[in-house]
Amino acid sequence: MHKIAAFMVVLASVIWATGGPAVKVLLNCGLTENEIFFTKAVFCVISMLLFDLICRKRIKRIASVKDFFSLMICGVVGYLLYGMLYGYALHRIPISVAVILVYTAPAIVMLISVIFFKEKFTLKKKIVLAMIMTGCVFVTGILTEGVGHISFMGVLMGLTSGFCFALYSIFGSIVMKKYDAWTVATYNFMFALLITSFLVDIPQTMQKIFESTDVLLLNLYFAVFCGTISNLIYVKSLEYIEASKAAMITTIEPLTTCVVGVVFFHEEMGIIKFLGVVLILMAVIFLNYTTSEKKKVRKVDL
């Protein structure tokens, strides 16, 4: 069952990897970032409710005001802002650069833990941070193309997207102590739908979506497959595989996204950028591996 679970993580990661290119295509079709994520939220909520009925799963009610705000931060900041900023970044920088910048999230979580939760800033953490910072410099192309050819706003939005995802990891770990992953995901989509409904002209957005079959199908794919189904597959896999191991396997996502960007969008991937990708992925794997080893030691001590 462990091998099947690992395959499920790979499958979810590959599906996630197609999300960036899907957003890129939808942006080229004339939709705005707000419209794309409003539509995704609509289809995700509908599909989650359908899965609820079919699987007879119950969504837990929010128990307290504190839980409400924690879930709202997860949904609005960790899910919605993360996705929208990623979309804004895709408008300005290559897919391969945007997805790698998002993968700075583990380092951001580490820094937040050191600053606010007083965790020790060990030598291993310093090495990981140095690897990720060096990787970011390589990936953005500053060394090869110069500052003038780089979209500063695009890079900033990519990094901010990673920061939002880092906040999702932190608040998500808090709410997951009281609510299951299914419930958290459902509330994420509901909060996202609530907020984005104020950011778009709903009739105009629906007209854009339904005037073309290709645009409708791509939106459905982005919402149902890259949103609902991939999350269901990933969450189910966590019943049979450790979260730290699953996190290491998900590093296949940015690699897949980079390949898609190079093959289908003809993005350049020179040696320096490739080294940057490798550095960041190695740092993420190293950080997760370290976390996994610590958990094993604690279990032995007990």
N, C-alpha and C positions, 0 to 999 in steps of 0.2 A: 504493500500500500504506500510505502514511503516513496518508491519510484514514481508511482502514479501521481502522488501529491506534488512531487518535484516537477513532473510534466505539466500539471495544472498551473503551477506558478509560471513556468516558461510560456504556456499558452496565454495566460492573462497578460504577461509582460509584452508579448508580441502584439496582442490586440491593442494594448495601451500605446505601443510604439506607433501604431497607425493613426492615433488621435491627432498628433501634430500635423502630419500631412493632410489629414481630413480638414482641419481648421484652415490650413493654407489654401486649399482648393475652394472652400466655402468663402473665404475672404476675397479670393479672385472672382468669385461668382457675384460679388456685390453686396454680400451681407456684412454687417458690422460685427465687432466682437460681442457687443451687448446682445444683438439679435441671435447670434449663434448660441450663446450660453443661456439665453432665455428659452430658446427652442429646445436645447438639450435638457434643461430643467423640466420643461413640460413633458417631454417624452419619457424622461427618467421617472418622474412621479407616476405617470400612467402605467409604465411597465412594472415599477415596484409594487404598485397596488394590485396589478394583475397577478404578479408572483405571490403576493400575500394571500390572495383568494385561492390560487391553485395549490400552494404549499400549506395553506392554513396556518400561516405564521402570524403571530400577533406583535404589533408594534407597541412597545412599552410606553405608557404615559410618562410625561415629564414629572418627576417627583417634587422638585423644588425650584425656586427662582434661580438659585445658584446653578443648578443643572441646566435650566433654560438658557442662561447666558453662556455657559460653557458649550452647549450644543449649537447655539447661535454663532459663536466665534468659529467653531469647527465648520459650520455650513457657509457662513458669509466670508470669513477671512481665509480659512484653510482650503475650502473647496471652490467657492465662487471667485474671489479675488485672485487666488492662485491661477485658476483657469483663464480668467480674463486678461491678467497681466501677461500670461504666457502667450495668449492670442495677440496682444499688442506687440510683444517682442517679435513674434513671427512676421509681423508686418514690416519690421525694420532690419532684422538680422536673419541669417540662414537657419533652417530648422535644426541642423546639427549643432550650431552654437547655442541656440535657445534651450534645447533639451539638456545639454551638458551644464549650462548655468543653473538650471533647476536642480540638478543633482549636487549642487553645493549645499542643499538642505541639511544633510547629516552633519556637516561641519558647523552650520548655523545652530543646529540643536545643541551640539557639543559646546559651543561658545556661550549660548544662553544658560546651559546647565552650569558652566563654570562661573559665570557672572552672577546669576540670580539664585542658583541652588547650591552654590559653594562647593561644587565638585572639584576635585584636584585636577590641575592643568599639568598632566603628566608629560613625560618626554614623548610617549607614543602619540598623544593628542597634538603636541606641537609639530611632530613630523607629519601627521595627517593634514593639519592646517596648512603647513608649508607646501605639501604636495598639491592640495586643492587650489591654493592661491597661485602657484606656479602654473598649474594646469589651466586655470582661467585666463592667465596672461597669454599662454600659448594658443588656446582655443579662439579667443577673440580676434586674433590676427594682428595685434598691435606690433609685434616684432617683424612681421613680414610685409604688412600692408601700410603701416604707419597709422598714427592717431587720426589723421584727416579722413581716412577711408572707413573708419569704424563709426557706427551709429551709437553714440554715447547713451541716448535714451533707450535704444533697443537692448543694450547690455544691462543698463540699470533696471529695466523692466524684467529682464530675465532673472537677474539676481534677486529682485524684490519678489518675484514669483516663487523662487526658492525659499525666501524668508517666510512667505505665507504658508508654504507647504511645511516648513519647519514648525510653525505655530500649530498647524493642524496635527502634526505628530505629537506635540507636547499636550495640547488640550484633548486630542483624541485618546491618548493613553489615560488621561484622567477620567473621561466619561465612559471609557470602555470597562472601567472597574464596576460600573453600575448598570450599563446598558450593553446589549449585544451589538455586534458589528452591523447586523441587518437594520436594527432600529436607528443606529447612528447614521448610516448611509441614507435611510429614508428621510430623516430630519434634515440632513445636508441638502438633499434635493428640494425639500419643501421650503427651507429658508432661502435657498438660491432662487427658486421660482418667485417667492414673495418679493425679494429685493429687485430682481431683474424686471419684474412686471411694471415697476415705476421708471425704468430706464429706457424702455422702448415704446414705440407706437405699435400696440398689439395688432390691430387690424392690418396695418401696413406690413408688419413682420410676417403675419400668416399668409398674406397675399404673395410675398416673396417666396415663401417656403413652398406653397402649393401651386405656383404658376409653372414650375418645372419639375418633372418627375425625377430627374437626376438630382436636383437640389434636395428634394423631399427624401429620396432614398439615402443620400449621403448624410443628411441630418439624422435620419432614423438610425443609420449605422453608428454614427458618432455618439448618439445618446444611448441606444439599447446595447450595442456591443462594447463600445469603449467606456460606457458608463455602467449600466446595470449588470450585464452578463459577465464582463471581465471581473467586476468586484465580487460577484457571487462565486465565481470560480476561485478567486484568490482567497476569499474568506473561508470557503469550504476546504481548501488545501491546508489552511492553518489548523484544522482539526487533526491532521496527521503529520505535520512537519513543524519544526521550531520556527518561530517568527524571525530569528536571526539568520537562519539558513535561507528562509524565503526571501529576506531582504537582499542577501548576497546574489541569489538567482535573478532577482529583478533588475540587476545591472545589465542584463541582456537588452532591456528596453532602450536605453540611449544608444547602444551599439546598433540595434535594429533601425532606430530612427535615423541615425547618421547614414546608414547604408541606403535607406529609402531616399533621403535627401540628395545623396550623390547620384544614385541610379536614375531616379524619376524627376528630380528637380535640377539636375546637372550642377549641384553645388561643388565647389572646389574643396578638396581635402588634402592639403599638402602634408609634408612630413611633420612640420612643427605643430599643426593643428591636431594631427593624429597622435602625436606624443602627449599633447594636452589632454585629449580624450582618455588615453591610457592612464595618465597620472591621476586624473580625477576618479576614474573607475577603480583603480588600484587602491586609492585612499578610502573610498567608500567600502570596498570589500575588506580592507584591513581594519577599518573602524568597526564594522559589523562582526568580523572574526574575533576581534579583541573583546567585544561585548559578550559574544557567545562563550568564549573561554572563561570569562569572569563568572558567568552564570553556572558553568560546570564546576568551577572551584567552590562556589558557594554551596552547591548541592552536595559536594564531597564533604565539605566542612560540617554540614548538618548531619 
